[in-house]
């Protein structure tokens, strides 16, 4: 169904498009653009794993390190059957700008394996994770490159990575973030991406004269980010009126119980199977056309595109996924007067709390959850205000281009000061 399918344009093309828009405004010459767009290092490894069927299956692992001018490379590990080098190039570049926008001292990286975790047992997944960690060991390190969870990975995968890395380097909790609490993970990390998004929503709400506590919300994708957005919005007083995932979509005009839906999904159920009073199944088109105040795309990239953007009936889009909106769709949303809070800052809460976790690991010291959440709120609110001010200076320039401008500017400054160019 074209309304929920991904667009033909790749994440790499989306990131390049916005990079060039911002670079034009900053007057960055072509030779420096080549440096800033290309990756510092790209690693591709072969992972032959013997599975329970007795056959050797060969997977491909990737790690792309985009730019380290501002600090160690930082970015998630994604397990998905469709991942490729171009996708990781785009996501690594996005991380470079994202960390710069929120002001944490990291560069950008991304990586993962082209596998379907749902088809692997826990033992097979562990074997694959350990093999992948061994293959990329030489480019990792707590002051070099620090992975984190991403699509289809979690705290357990990070624990396996940490343990495998430690076999050759000793106890090194700072090698990954998003770890279990029992292994020096940080309180607040699991909900961090969604919590940061909600902080930004509260800041942005005044731009469209919206009262956050009275808002209605539709969420596309109900994994870690989407389900936490639902729960945190509900705690705020907002009403979740529609949710979709790969299985289908549901709608509830009076609102659904985000906590109950999250528990249902955690137990292995799908969104389409959720049954409750007032909840009805709807098509992909009907989901996108749901009248609401806030639409949160929290699935994969390219889900809002030229063929379906016209369906959205909301006042604001707050992007939880990476590159969920294509450039053409972005223009259509702007024409409709829909206010967009872009991914490059909206979903940065995860890397901010990853930074907190890394700092705690280096000190072998732990902050409580309230302190983590308060520090996250301070950073996210500051980032929003800086980007909004830049957009206002540029005669109403979009938040997206303004955010890219700030991120690129800070990376260029760091690279120049280091003598990189």
ChimeraX attribute file (.defattr): number of C-alpha atoms within 10 A of each C-alpha:
attribute: neighborCount
match mode: 1-to-1
recipient: residues
	/A:1	8
	/A:2	13
	/A:3	20
	/A:4	22
	/A:5	17
	/A:6	18
	/A:7	20
	/A:8	10
	/A:9	13
	/A:10	17
	/A:11	25
	/A:12	19
	/A:13	16
	/A:14	19
	/A:15	22
	/A:16	16
	/A:17	14
	/A:18	18
	/A:19	23
	/A:20	19
	/A:21	15
	/A:22	22
	/A:23	20
	/A:24	13
	/A:25	12
	/A:26	13
	/A:27	9
	/A:28	16
	/A:29	10
	/A:30	12
	/A:31	8
	/A:32	12
	/A:33	13
	/A:34	10
	/A:35	14
	/A:36	20
	/A:37	17
	/A:38	15
	/A:39	19
	/A:40	13
	/A:41	13
	/A:42	18
	/A:43	14
	/A:44	17
	/A:45	15
	/A:46	14
	/A:47	18
	/A:48	15
	/A:49	17
	/A:50	14
	/A:51	16
	/A:52	11
	/A:53	7
	/A:54	8
	/A:55	10
	/A:56	12
	/A:57	11
	/A:58	13
	/A:59	16
	/A:60	16
	/A:61	28
	/A:62	23
	/A:63	28
	/A:64	28
	/A:65	29
	/A:66	30
	/A:67	28
	/A:68	22
	/A:69	23
	/A:70	22
	/A:71	19
	/A:72	20
	/A:73	29
	/A:74	31
	/A:75	34
	/A:76	27
	/A:77	24
	/A:78	23
	/A:79	22
	/A:80	17
	/A:81	12
	/A:82	10
	/A:83	18
	/A:84	17
	/A:85	19
	/A:86	14
	/A:87	18
	/A:88	27
	/A:89	26
	/A:90	26
	/A:91	24
	/A:92	28
	/A:93	27
	/A:94	29
	/A:95	29
	/A:96	29
	/A:97	27
	/A:98	29
	/A:99	28
	/A:100	26
	/A:101	28
	/A:102	25
	/A:103	17
	/A:104	18
	/A:105	16
	/A:106	28
	/A:107	29
	/A:108	31
	/A:109	33
	/A:110	31
	/A:111	29
	/A:112	28
	/A:113	26
	/A:114	18
	/A:115	21
	/A:116	13
	/A:117	16
	/A:118	10
	/A:119	9
	/A:120	14
	/A:121	12
	/A:122	13
	/A:123	11
	/A:124	16
	/A:125	22
	/A:126	17
	/A:127	15
	/A:128	24
	/A:129	24
	/A:130	18
	/A:131	20
	/A:132	24
	/A:133	19
	/A:134	15
	/A:135	17
	/A:136	16
	/A:137	16
	/A:138	11
	/A:139	17
	/A:140	19
	/A:141	18
	/A:142	19
	/A:143	13
	/A:144	17
	/A:145	26
	/A:146	26
	/A:147	27
	/A:148	25
	/A:149	24
	/A:150	18
	/A:151	17
	/A:152	17
	/A:153	20
	/A:154	18
	/A:155	20
	/A:156	15
	/A:157	24
	/A:158	25
	/A:159	22
	/A:160	19
	/A:161	24
	/A:162	24
	/A:163	20
	/A:164	19
	/A:165	24
	/A:166	14
	/A:167	11
	/A:168	10
	/A:169	11
	/A:170	11
	/A:171	12
	/A:172	16
	/A:173	24
	/A:174	26
	/A:175	25
	/A:176	30
	/A:177	32
	/A:178	32
	/A:179	29
	/A:180	18
	/A:181	13
	/A:182	8
	/A:183	15
	/A:184	19
	/A:185	26
	/A:186	28
	/A:187	23
	/A:188	24
	/A:189	27
	/A:190	22
	/A:191	21
	/A:192	27
	/A:193	27
	/A:194	28
	/A:195	28
	/A:196	28
	/A:197	29
	/A:198	26
	/A:199	19
	/A:200	24
	/A:201	22
	/A:202	16
	/A:203	16
	/A:204	22
	/A:205	18
	/A:206	11
	/A:207	11
	/A:208	13
	/A:209	9
	/A:210	17
	/A:211	12
	/A:212	21
	/A:213	14
	/A:214	12
	/A:215	19
	/A:216	23
	/A:217	26
	/A:218	29
	/A:219	27
	/A:220	26
	/A:221	24
	/A:222	25
	/A:223	17
	/A:224	22
	/A:225	25
	/A:226	28
	/A:227	25
	/A:228	23
	/A:229	28
	/A:230	29
	/A:231	23
	/A:232	19
	/A:233	23
	/A:234	21
	/A:235	13
	/A:236	15
	/A:237	14
	/A:238	21
	/A:239	27
	/A:240	26
	/A:241	25
	/A:242	28
	/A:243	31
	/A:244	28
	/A:245	20
	/A:246	15
	/A:247	11
	/A:248	18
	/A:249	26
	/A:250	24
	/A:251	23
	/A:252	20
	/A:253	16
	/A:254	12
	/A:255	19
	/A:256	22
	/A:257	17
	/A:258	24
	/A:259	16
	/A:260	13
	/A:261	23
	/A:262	22
	/A:263	12
	/A:264	16
	/A:265	18
	/A:266	14
	/A:267	9
	/A:268	8
	/A:269	14
	/A:270	19
	/A:271	22
	/A:272	18
	/A:273	15
	/A:274	17
	/A:275	13
	/A:276	12
	/A:277	10
	/A:278	11
	/A:279	18
	/A:280	15
	/A:281	20
	/A:282	19
	/A:283	16
	/A:284	20
	/A:285	16
	/A:286	17
	/A:287	25
	/A:288	28
	/A:289	17
	/A:290	22
	/A:291	20
	/A:292	21
	/A:293	23
	/A:294	26
	/A:295	27
	/A:296	23
	/A:297	28
	/A:298	28
	/A:299	25
	/A:300	19
	/A:301	22
	/A:302	25
	/A:303	25
	/A:304	29
	/A:305	26
	/A:306	19
	/A:307	14
	/A:308	20
	/A:309	22
	/A:310	16
	/A:311	17
	/A:312	22
	/A:313	18
	/A:314	22
	/A:315	20
	/A:316	25
	/A:317	23
	/A:318	24
	/A:319	24
	/A:320	32
	/A:321	26
	/A:322	23
	/A:323	27
	/A:324	26
	/A:325	29
	/A:326	26
	/A:327	20
	/A:328	15
	/A:329	20
	/A:330	22
	/A:331	15
	/A:332	17
	/A:333	26
	/A:334	13
	/A:335	10
	/A:336	15
	/A:337	13
	/A:338	21
	/A:339	21
	/A:340	22
	/A:341	25
	/A:342	24
	/A:343	24
	/A:344	28
	/A:345	31
	/A:346	28
	/A:347	28
	/A:348	27
	/A:349	29
	/A:350	29
	/A:351	26
	/A:352	28
	/A:353	27
	/A:354	31
	/A:355	21
	/A:356	23
	/A:357	29
	/A:358	24
	/A:359	15
	/A:360	18
	/A:361	22
	/A:362	13
	/A:363	10
	/A:364	12
	/A:365	11
	/A:366	18
	/A:367	13
	/A:368	10
	/A:369	13
	/A:370	11
	/A:371	13
	/A:372	20
	/A:373	19
	/A:374	10
	/A:375	14
	/A:376	23
	/A:377	20
	/A:378	12
	/A:379	18
	/A:380	27
	/A:381	18
	/A:382	16
	/A:383	22
	/A:384	23
	/A:385	14
	/A:386	17
	/A:387	24
	/A:388	22
	/A:389	14
	/A:390	20
	/A:391	19
	/A:392	14
	/A:393	11
	/A:394	13
	/A:395	8
	/A:396	12
	/A:397	13
	/A:398	20
	/A:399	22
	/A:400	22
	/A:401	23
	/A:402	26
	/A:403	30
	/A:404	27
	/A:405	25
	/A:406	21
	/A:407	26
	/A:408	23
	/A:409	19
	/A:410	19
	/A:411	22
	/A:412	18
	/A:413	13
	/A:414	16
	/A:415	17
	/A:416	12
	/A:417	11
	/A:418	11
	/A:419	9
	/A:420	10
	/A:421	9
